Amino acid sequence: MEQISLTAFFPAYNDQHTIEGIVRTAAEEMRKVTNDFEVVVVDDGSKDETASILDRLAAELPYLRVIHHERNMGYGAALITGFKNARKDLIFYTDGDGQYDVRELHNLLARLGPNVDLVNGYKVKRADAWYRVWIGECYRRTMRWVFGLSIRDVDCDFRLFRRHVFKTVSLESRSGVICVEMARKFEDAGFRMAEVPVSHYPRMHGSSEFFRFRHLIYTFRGLM
Protein backbone atom coordinates (compact mmCIF):
# COMPACT_ATOMS: atom_id res chain seq x y z
CA MET A 1 0.00 0.00 0.00
CA GLU A 2 1.31 3.45 -0.89
CA GLN A 3 1.97 5.85 1.96
CA ILE A 4 -1.18 7.59 3.13
CA SER A 5 -1.94 10.32 5.62
CA LEU A 6 -4.94 9.63 7.80
CA THR A 7 -7.07 11.42 10.38
CA ALA A 8 -9.30 9.38 12.67
CA PHE A 9 -11.95 11.66 14.10
CA PHE A 10 -14.45 10.92 16.85
CA PRO A 11 -17.32 13.15 18.02
CA ALA A 12 -17.91 12.49 21.72
CA TYR A 13 -20.73 13.33 24.09
CA ASN A 14 -20.82 11.73 27.54
CA ASP A 15 -18.57 8.89 26.38
CA GLN A 16 -16.36 8.59 29.46
CA HIS A 17 -16.52 4.78 29.44
CA THR A 18 -15.48 4.25 25.83
CA ILE A 19 -13.50 7.17 24.42
CA GLU A 20 -10.06 6.23 25.78
CA GLY A 21 -10.22 2.72 24.37
CA ILE A 22 -11.38 4.02 21.01
CA VAL A 23 -8.56 6.56 20.80
CA ARG A 24 -5.87 4.03 21.67
CA THR A 25 -7.26 1.31 19.41
CA ALA A 26 -7.55 3.71 16.48
CA ALA A 27 -3.90 4.67 16.83
CA GLU A 28 -2.82 1.03 16.99
CA GLU A 29 -4.74 0.22 13.82
CA MET A 30 -3.52 3.25 11.88
CA ARG A 31 0.10 2.43 12.71
CA LYS A 32 -0.40 -0.78 10.70
CA VAL A 33 -0.88 1.20 7.49
CA THR A 34 0.91 4.54 7.96
CA ASN A 35 3.15 6.59 10.20
CA ASP A 36 1.45 9.80 9.08
CA PHE A 37 -1.71 9.87 11.18
CA GLU A 38 -3.55 11.83 13.84
CA VAL A 39 -6.54 11.35 16.11
CA VAL A 40 -8.99 14.21 16.63
CA VAL A 41 -11.77 14.14 19.22
CA VAL A 42 -14.45 16.80 19.47
CA ASP A 43 -16.01 16.85 22.92
CA ASP A 44 -19.47 18.31 22.33
CA GLY A 45 -20.02 19.80 25.79
CA SER A 46 -20.03 16.50 27.70
CA LYS A 47 -21.45 16.61 31.22
CA ASP A 48 -19.54 13.58 32.53
CA GLU A 49 -15.77 12.97 32.76
CA THR A 50 -15.20 12.79 29.00
CA ALA A 51 -13.47 16.18 28.85
CA SER A 52 -11.04 15.46 31.68
CA ILE A 53 -10.20 12.02 30.26
CA LEU A 54 -9.44 13.56 26.88
CA ASP A 55 -7.28 16.29 28.38
CA ARG A 56 -5.25 13.64 30.24
CA LEU A 57 -4.83 11.62 27.05
CA ALA A 58 -3.85 14.71 25.02
CA ALA A 59 -1.03 15.42 27.49
CA GLU A 60 0.20 11.84 27.06
CA LEU A 61 -0.38 11.07 23.37
CA PRO A 62 1.36 13.30 20.80
CA TYR A 63 -0.91 12.17 17.97
CA LEU A 64 -4.11 13.27 19.76
CA ARG A 65 -5.78 16.66 19.41
CA VAL A 66 -8.84 17.48 21.48
CA ILE A 67 -11.35 20.21 20.71
CA HIS A 68 -13.93 21.19 23.32
CA HIS A 69 -17.30 22.77 22.64
CA GLU A 70 -18.18 24.87 25.67
CA ARG A 71 -21.76 23.65 25.42
CA ASN A 72 -23.58 20.86 23.63
CA MET A 73 -24.03 22.15 20.08
CA GLY A 74 -25.39 19.02 18.42
CA TYR A 75 -24.08 16.05 16.48
CA GLY A 76 -23.81 17.89 13.19
CA ALA A 77 -21.91 20.74 14.79
CA ALA A 78 -19.42 18.25 16.25
CA LEU A 79 -18.90 16.66 12.83
CA ILE A 80 -18.39 20.01 11.13
CA THR A 81 -15.78 20.98 13.74
CA GLY A 82 -13.97 17.69 13.27
CA PHE A 83 -13.95 17.82 9.48
CA LYS A 84 -12.66 21.40 9.50
CA ASN A 85 -9.83 20.54 11.88
CA ALA A 86 -8.68 17.33 10.19
CA ARG A 87 -5.23 17.84 8.65
CA LYS A 88 -4.59 14.62 6.74
CA ASP A 89 -5.54 13.58 3.21
CA LEU A 90 -7.96 10.88 4.35
CA ILE A 91 -10.57 11.37 7.08
CA PHE A 92 -12.18 8.47 8.90
CA TYR A 93 -14.86 9.03 11.51
CA THR A 94 -17.17 7.10 13.73
CA ASP A 95 -18.93 7.80 17.01
CA GLY A 96 -17.29 7.77 20.42
CA ASP A 97 -19.86 5.48 22.05
CA GLY A 98 -18.29 2.19 20.98
CA GLN A 99 -21.13 0.81 18.85
CA TYR A 100 -18.78 0.42 15.90
CA ASP A 101 -15.41 -1.35 15.92
CA VAL A 102 -12.64 1.01 14.76
CA ARG A 103 -10.59 -2.02 13.71
CA GLU A 104 -12.94 -2.35 10.74
CA LEU A 105 -11.35 0.83 9.39
CA HIS A 106 -9.18 -1.51 7.30
CA ASN A 107 -12.28 -2.66 5.40
CA LEU A 108 -12.93 0.92 4.35
CA LEU A 109 -9.32 1.51 3.34
CA ALA A 110 -9.32 -1.67 1.26
CA ARG A 111 -12.34 -0.39 -0.70
CA LEU A 112 -10.88 3.10 -1.29
CA GLY A 113 -9.55 2.64 -4.82
CA PRO A 114 -8.17 5.43 -7.01
CA ASN A 115 -11.62 6.03 -8.49
CA VAL A 116 -13.43 6.27 -5.13
CA ASP A 117 -13.88 9.51 -3.17
CA LEU A 118 -15.64 8.15 -0.10
CA VAL A 119 -16.54 4.83 1.49
CA ASN A 120 -19.69 4.40 3.56
CA GLY A 121 -20.34 1.56 5.94
CA TYR A 122 -23.72 -0.11 6.23
CA LYS A 123 -24.81 -2.07 9.28
CA VAL A 124 -25.04 -5.82 8.76
CA LYS A 125 -27.44 -6.02 11.70
CA ARG A 126 -28.44 -3.23 14.04
CA ALA A 127 -27.71 -4.16 17.67
CA ASP A 128 -30.41 -2.06 19.33
CA ALA A 129 -33.77 -2.60 20.98
CA TRP A 130 -36.51 -3.70 18.60
CA TYR A 131 -38.24 -0.31 18.57
CA ARG A 132 -34.97 1.44 17.71
CA VAL A 133 -34.39 -1.03 14.91
CA TRP A 134 -37.92 -0.33 13.64
CA ILE A 135 -37.57 3.45 13.88
CA GLY A 136 -34.14 3.30 12.26
CA GLU A 137 -35.41 1.21 9.36
CA CYS A 138 -38.37 3.55 8.78
CA TYR A 139 -36.03 6.54 8.90
CA ARG A 140 -33.57 4.96 6.47
CA ARG A 141 -36.26 4.00 3.96
CA THR A 142 -37.98 7.38 4.21
CA MET A 143 -34.76 9.33 3.70
CA ARG A 144 -33.86 7.28 0.64
CA TRP A 145 -37.31 7.85 -0.85
CA VAL A 146 -37.75 11.53 0.01
CA PHE A 147 -34.25 12.67 -0.95
CA GLY A 148 -33.60 10.15 -3.72
CA LEU A 149 -30.50 8.73 -2.03
CA SER A 150 -28.61 5.75 -3.38
CA ILE A 151 -26.75 5.11 -0.09
CA ARG A 152 -27.94 1.95 1.69
CA ASP A 153 -27.65 3.12 5.28
CA VAL A 154 -27.69 6.88 5.72
CA ASP A 155 -27.37 6.74 9.50
CA CYS A 156 -24.38 4.39 9.66
CA ASP A 157 -21.71 6.68 11.09
CA PHE A 158 -18.69 4.73 9.93
CA ARG A 159 -17.18 6.55 6.96
CA LEU A 160 -13.96 7.35 5.15
CA PHE A 161 -13.51 10.43 2.96
CA ARG A 162 -10.87 11.95 0.81
CA ARG A 163 -10.28 15.36 2.29
CA HIS A 164 -10.92 17.15 -1.02
CA VAL A 165 -14.66 16.43 -0.82
CA PHE A 166 -14.94 19.13 1.85
CA LYS A 167 -13.37 21.68 -0.47
CA THR A 168 -16.41 21.23 -2.71
CA VAL A 169 -19.18 20.55 -0.20
CA SER A 170 -20.06 22.88 2.67
CA LEU A 171 -22.09 21.37 5.51
CA GLU A 172 -24.59 23.32 7.61
CA SER A 173 -26.79 21.02 9.70
CA ARG A 174 -26.14 21.07 13.44
CA SER A 175 -28.17 17.94 14.26
CA GLY A 176 -28.18 14.34 13.05
CA VAL A 177 -29.73 15.64 9.84
CA ILE A 178 -26.15 16.21 8.73
CA CYS A 179 -25.93 12.56 7.61
CA VAL A 180 -28.72 13.11 5.08
CA GLU A 181 -27.17 16.43 4.06
CA MET A 182 -23.81 14.76 3.42
CA ALA A 183 -25.35 11.95 1.37
CA ARG A 184 -27.40 14.32 -0.80
CA LYS A 185 -24.64 16.88 -1.34
CA PHE A 186 -21.97 14.29 -2.10
CA GLU A 187 -24.22 12.68 -4.69
CA ASP A 188 -25.13 16.04 -6.21
CA ALA A 189 -21.43 16.90 -6.46
CA GLY A 190 -20.79 13.70 -8.38
CA PHE A 191 -18.41 12.12 -5.90
CA ARG A 192 -17.77 8.42 -6.41
CA MET A 193 -18.94 6.29 -3.51
CA ALA A 194 -18.35 2.71 -2.37
CA GLU A 195 -20.07 0.82 0.45
CA VAL A 196 -18.91 -1.95 2.77
CA PRO A 197 -20.72 -3.94 5.48
CA VAL A 198 -19.73 -3.15 9.08
CA SER A 199 -20.58 -4.62 12.46
CA HIS A 200 -22.83 -2.84 14.96
CA TYR A 201 -22.68 -3.57 18.68
CA PRO A 202 -24.99 -2.90 21.64
CA ARG A 203 -24.44 0.35 23.47
CA MET A 204 -22.97 -0.69 26.82
CA HIS A 205 -22.98 2.71 28.52
CA GLY A 206 -25.34 5.66 28.49
CA SER A 207 -28.18 6.11 26.03
CA SER A 208 -28.54 7.41 22.52
CA GLU A 209 -29.58 11.03 22.13
CA PHE A 210 -31.13 10.37 18.74
CA PHE A 211 -34.11 8.42 20.03
CA ARG A 212 -35.26 11.02 22.56
CA PHE A 213 -38.66 12.43 21.52
CA ARG A 214 -37.48 16.04 21.60
CA HIS A 215 -34.48 15.17 19.47
CA LEU A 216 -36.63 13.32 16.94
CA ILE A 217 -38.89 16.37 16.60
CA TYR A 218 -35.81 18.57 16.14
CA THR A 219 -34.44 16.18 13.52
CA PHE A 220 -37.61 16.05 11.45
CA ARG A 221 -37.95 19.83 11.67
CA GLY A 222 -34.43 20.07 10.27
CA LEU A 223 -35.30 17.67 7.46
CA MET A 224 -38.29 19.80 6.52
Stockholm file with secondary structure:
# STOCKHOLM 1.0

chainA/1-224         MEQISLTAFFPAYNDQHTIEGIVRTAAEEMRKVTNDFEVVVVDDGSKDETASILDRLAAELPYLRVIHHERNMGYGAALITGFKNARKDLIFYTDGDGQYDVRELHNLLARLGPNVDLVNGYKVKRADAWYRVWIGECYRRTMRWVFGLSIRDVDCDFRLFRRHVFKTVSLESRSGVICVEMARKFEDAGFRMAEVPVSHYPRMHGSSEFFRFRHLIYTFRGLM
#=GR chainA/1-224 SS CCCCEEEEEEEESSCTTTHHHHHHHHHHHHTTTCSEEEEEEEEESCSSSHHHHHHHHHHHCTTEEEEEESSCCCHHHHHHHHHHHCCSSEEEEECTTSSSCGGGHHHHHHHCCTTCSEEEEEESSCCSCHHHHHHHHHHHHHHHHHHTCCCSCTTCCEEEEETTHHHHCCCCCCSTTHHHHHHHHHHHTTCCEEEEEECCCCCCSSCCSTTSHHHHHHHHHHHC
#=GC SS_cons         CCCCEEEEEEEESSCTTTHHHHHHHHHHHHTTTCSEEEEEEEEESCSSSHHHHHHHHHHHCTTEEEEEESSCCCHHHHHHHHHHHCCSSEEEEECTTSSSCGGGHHHHHHHCCTTCSEEEEEESSCCSCHHHHHHHHHHHHHHHHHHTCCCSCTTCCEEEEETTHHHHCCCCCCSTTHHHHHHHHHHHTTCCEEEEEECCCCCCSSCCSTTSHHHHHHHHHHHC
//
